[in-house]
Amino acid sequence: MKKILLNSVIVLSLLSILAGLAYAGNAPYFSLKDTKGRWVDSSDLYGNYLIFIMFWSTDCEACKDSMPYLQDIYDDYYYEGLKVICIATDSERTSDRVKPFISGQGYTFTVLLDTDQYVRDTFNVNQEPYYFLINWDGDIPFSYSGFTPGTEAVFKDAIEDALSASEGGDFFGGK
């Protein structure tokens, strides 16, 4: 009986760890406004870019701590077809904090506003920060929850894997 209980605990622990690291499936469609009021539609992105998404809010310190690393990732992989998109889940009441924070830090990646948290719910995000990598086929080979310094190496490994496994979508005239 103890052996069965111990094995069950080990299996559940491993599944819990894997659930935080990997998710495979088709990426949900979304259409959101950016901080300049322009609509960004996922159908224009999927198949054309490798997309790294972070769901965040201005109240989340770990989210803000990860952004300099996301800027570095964006700068390092932009010319290989990577788009970094940070989806702010601040409510309509607090969304006016997003644009000043982003521009004050000098970030150049795309920031979208999900004030009703519809897209957040569509991606089944239950905490922030939460990251997704969407490959050229519109599938999600990687997701990750949380951030501590050093996590950016995990992100880069996932991006490198996706780049080496792809033909570059329409970004390089492939597909």
Phi and psi in degrees as a GROMACS rama.xvg file:
@    title "Ramachandran Plot"
@    xaxis  label "Phi"
@    yaxis  label "Psi"
@TYPE xy
-63.8616  -36.3158  LYS-2
-65.5844  -42.2447  LYS-3
-64.1699  -43.254  ILE-4
-62.8831  -44.4586  LEU-5
-62.8184  -44.6851  LEU-6
-62.362  -40.3233  ASN-7
-63.0033  -42.7213  SER-8
-63.017  -42.4677  VAL-9
-64.1006  -46.825  ILE-10
-62.2771  -45.1963  VAL-11
-64.2583  -37.7977  LEU-12
-64.1786  -44.8234  SER-13
-63.8876  -41.6746  LEU-14
-63.3111  -38.9286  LEU-15
-62.8055  -43.2161  SER-16
-64.2705  -47.2663  ILE-17
-64.2371  -34.9859  LEU-18
-62.6223  -31.9268  ALA-19
-78.5844  -17.3152  GLY-20
-105.427  -29.1795  LEU-21
-140.577  141.745  ALA-22
-149.427  130.72  TYR-23
-121.176  136.769  ALA-24
163.388  176.03  GLY-25
-77.2342  136.407  ASN-26
-72.8197  136.216  ALA-27
-67.0756  150.029  PRO-28
-72.9241  145.155  TYR-29
-152.037  158.094  PHE-30
-144.833  117.594  SER-31
-137.782  158.877  LEU-32
-85.7225  146.328  LYS-33
-87.9697  -176.808  ASP-34
-70.924  -9.63595  THR-35
-101.163  4.60088  LYS-36
86.3201  7.57004  GLY-37
-91.1908  142.176  ARG-38
-78.1515  136.079  TRP-39
-119.684  124.124  VAL-40
-112.296  129.453  ASP-41
-62.007  -26.309  SER-42
-66.4467  -20.7003  SER-43
-82.376  -15.332  ASP-44
-99.4564  -48.3576  LEU-45
-60.322  128.714  TYR-46
90.8577  -18.0934  GLY-47
-104.989  -23.3985  ASN-48
-141.947  158.587  TYR-49
-87.4948  129.039  LEU-50
-120.835  127.966  ILE-51
-112.912  114.571  PHE-52
-109.414  138.724  ILE-53
-124.994  129.611  MET-54
-91.5815  131.697  PHE-55
-152.682  171.959  TRP-56
-144.675  159.908  SER-57
-69.6653  -15.5129  THR-58
-85.9447  -5.91378  ASP-59
-97.1703  108.624  CYS-60
-67.6215  -40.3963  GLU-61
-61.8689  -35.9025  ALA-62
-61.4057  -49.9486  CYS-63
-66.7057  -33.7484  LYS-64
-64.8128  -30.2246  ASP-65
-80.9828  -17.6649  SER-66
-63.1  -39.0299  MET-67
-59.8404  -35.9854  PRO-68
-68.4597  -38.2803  TYR-69
-64.9595  -36.7351  LEU-70
-63.4098  -42.6112  GLN-71
-61.2716  -43.7957  ASP-72
-62.3293  -44.4235  ILE-73
-59.1873  -47.5093  TYR-74
-62.5179  -40.3142  ASP-75
-70.7961  -33.3688  ASP-76
-115.868  1.79156  TYR-77
-54.5548  -46.7431  TYR-78
-76.6839  -1.03249  TYR-79
-101.865  5.56123  GLU-80
99.2783  15.9218  GLY-81
-89.803  132.653  LEU-82
-110.417  129.548  LYS-83
-102.446  125.963  VAL-84
-127.81  120.726  ILE-85
-104.148  118.743  CYS-86
-100.977  109.159  ILE-87
-79.4848  128.558  ALA-88
-102.758  16.8332  THR-89
-59.8954  145.654  ASP-90
-69.8311  170.344  SER-91
-55.7007  -35.7236  GLU-92
-68.1574  -34.5617  ARG-93
-109.097  -0.759724  THR-94
-66.8938  -16.0968  SER-95
-69.5039  -7.82693  ASP-96
-84.4896  -18.9593  ARG-97
-66.578  -55.5507  VAL-98
-60.2768  -46.4688  LYS-99
-62.2088  -36.0598  PRO-100
-64.8025  -49.7059  PHE-101
-63.1234  -48.689  ILE-102
-68.9413  -33.9576  SER-103
-65.2955  -27.8449  GLY-104
-90.8958  -11.3255  GLN-105
76.9538  22.7615  GLY-106
-72.381  141.934  TYR-107
-114.968  -1.85085  THR-108
-75.0357  167.937  PHE-109
-76.2385  134.88  THR-110
-123.316  125.55  VAL-111
-114.141  155.753  LEU-112
-110.893  121.726  LEU-113
-118.115  66.177  ASP-114
-66.3507  -26.5233  THR-115
-95.5493  1.20852  ASP-116
59.9432  24.0587  GLN-117
-65.3208  -46.4186  TYR-118
-67.3982  -39.6962  VAL-119
-55.2517  -45.779  ARG-120
-67.9273  -37.0345  ASP-121
-62.2484  -35.9197  THR-122
-84.6451  1.69611  PHE-123
59.0441  40.1382  ASN-124
-83.8783  128.172  VAL-125
-115.624  -1.70294  ASN-126
-160.746  163.59  GLN-127
-124.506  149.74  GLU-128
-76.4732  150.941  PRO-129
-136.186  132.861  TYR-130
-119.42  143.726  TYR-131
-134.392  139.887  PHE-132
-109.889  124.516  LEU-133
-111.672  121.998  ILE-134
-81.4874  -176.84  ASN-135
-62.5289  -23.2794  TRP-136
-89.6462  0.491922  ASP-137
80.6083  14.5903  GLY-138
-96.9588  160.577  ASP-139
-108.967  96.4219  ILE-140
-84.4747  -8.81571  PRO-141
-152.432  136.311  PHE-142
-144.259  157.531  SER-143
-154.221  141.776  TYR-144
-116.913  132.692  SER-145
93.9484  169.801  GLY-146
-156.858  133.495  PHE-147
-138.547  151.985  THR-148
-53.1079  133.971  PRO-149
109.511  -24.6292  GLY-150
-63.6717  -26.2798  THR-151
-59.9466  -26.9935  GLU-152
-65.9686  -35.9966  ALA-153
-65.1248  -41.6505  VAL-154
-62.5482  -46.0855  PHE-155
-62.9143  -39.3849  LYS-156
-61.0537  -43.5391  ASP-157
-65.195  -40.0807  ALA-158
-65.5671  -44.8456  ILE-159
-59.7393  -43.087  GLU-160
-61.3247  -44.1099  ASP-161
-66.7558  -38.9663  ALA-162
-65.6027  -40.4811  LEU-163
-73.8594  -21.1121  SER-164
-93.4363  2.84327  ALA-165
-122.259  170.265  SER-166
-102.939  2.89672  GLU-167
91.2301  10.2204  GLY-168
50.4975  -154.049  GLY-169
-74.2818  -13.6401  ASP-170
-56.3034  -38.8161  PHE-171
-108.037  17.135  PHE-172
77.7437  13.7273  GLY-173
-80.7691  -168.852  GLY-174
